[in-house]
Amino acid sequence: MKRQVELNGQKWTIDDNSRLRKVRGEADKKKKLIRISSRCRERKDYLEVFIHECLHACCWDLSEETVSFSAREIADAIEAFHGPFNPSGDFYAEEETKHRG
């Protein structure tokens, strides 16, 4: 599914069903396009890749090492605060939502 978001004052398209083979995600500065591999269906993996590519879109000058480290840390913090992330867009896993009423 393709959606648009604003990052660093610019509209970016996010395609989270891409057929990337060698990488889990990529950000194309010229096209303002973030692609996330359709293979990223595990909650933690998807969230980390999404954050990683958004960081690239916002801060092109950061090293890959800094972006990777930051994406992992942010994904961990989000899941610690909100609970497991579901790639469909809901932060709470279906079973947990049932318990919340």
C-alpha positions as CSV (number, residue, x, y, z in Angstrom):
1,M,0.0,0.0,0.0
2,K,1.3,3.5,-0.8
3,R,0.7,6.4,1.6
4,Q,2.1,9.9,1.8
5,V,3.7,11.4,4.8
6,E,5.5,14.7,5.4
7,L,9.1,14.4,6.5
8,N,11.4,17.4,7.0
9,G,8.9,19.6,5.3
10,Q,8.5,17.5,2.2
11,K,5.9,15.0,1.0
12,W,7.2,11.5,0.7
13,T,5.5,8.4,-0.6
14,I,5.9,5.3,1.4
15,D,5.5,2.0,-0.4
16,D,5.5,-0.8,2.1
17,N,4.9,-3.6,-0.3
18,S,8.0,-3.3,-2.4
19,R,9.8,-6.3,-4.0
20,L,13.2,-5.3,-2.8
21,R,15.6,-8.3,-2.8
22,K,18.9,-7.2,-1.4
23,V,17.8,-4.7,1.2
24,R,14.9,-4.4,3.7
25,G,14.2,-0.8,2.8
26,E,15.5,2.2,0.9
27,A,14.9,6.0,0.6
28,D,15.1,7.7,-2.8
29,K,15.9,11.4,-2.2
30,K,15.1,12.4,-5.8
31,K,11.8,10.7,-6.0
32,K,10.9,11.3,-2.4
33,L,10.0,7.6,-2.1
34,I,10.6,5.2,0.8
35,R,10.3,1.6,-0.1
36,I,10.0,-1.1,2.5
37,S,10.3,-4.8,1.5
38,S,7.2,-6.9,1.5
39,R,9.4,-9.4,3.4
40,C,9.3,-7.1,6.5
41,R,6.2,-8.5,8.1
42,E,7.5,-9.2,11.5
43,R,6.4,-6.4,13.8
44,K,9.8,-5.3,15.1
45,D,11.5,-5.6,11.8
46,Y,8.9,-3.5,10.0
47,L,8.9,-0.8,12.6
48,E,12.7,-0.6,12.7
49,V,13.0,-0.4,8.9
50,F,10.2,2.2,8.7
51,I,12.0,4.4,11.2
52,H,15.4,3.8,9.6
53,E,14.2,5.0,6.2
54,C,12.4,8.0,7.7
55,L,15.6,9.0,9.5
56,H,17.4,8.9,6.1
57,A,14.7,11.1,4.6
58,C,15.0,13.6,7.4
59,C,18.8,13.6,8.0
60,W,20.8,12.7,4.9
61,D,24.0,13.6,6.6
62,L,23.8,10.9,9.3
63,S,26.0,7.9,8.9
64,E,24.4,4.5,8.2
65,E,25.7,3.3,11.6
66,T,24.0,6.2,13.4
67,V,20.8,5.7,11.5
68,S,20.7,2.0,12.2
69,F,21.5,2.4,15.9
70,S,18.9,5.2,16.3
71,A,16.2,3.2,14.4
72,R,16.7,0.2,16.7
73,E,16.6,2.4,19.8
74,I,13.5,4.3,18.7
75,A,11.7,1.0,17.7
76,D,12.5,-0.4,21.1
77,A,11.2,2.7,22.9
78,I,8.0,2.8,20.9
79,E,7.3,-0.9,21.6
80,A,8.1,-0.5,25.3
81,F,5.7,2.5,25.6
82,H,2.9,1.4,23.2
83,G,3.2,-2.4,23.1
84,P,3.8,-4.5,20.0
85,F,3.5,-2.8,16.6
86,N,1.3,-4.3,13.9
87,P,2.4,-3.4,10.3
88,S,-1.3,-2.9,9.4
89,G,-1.0,0.4,11.4
90,D,-2.3,-0.6,14.8
91,F,0.2,-0.5,17.7
92,Y,-1.5,-3.1,19.7
93,A,-1.6,-6.8,18.7
94,E,-5.1,-8.1,18.1
95,E,-5.1,-10.2,21.2
96,E,-4.0,-7.3,23.4
97,T,-6.7,-5.1,21.9
98,K,-9.4,-7.6,23.0
99,H,-8.1,-7.3,26.5
100,R,-8.2,-3.5,26.5
101,G,-12.0,-3.5,25.8
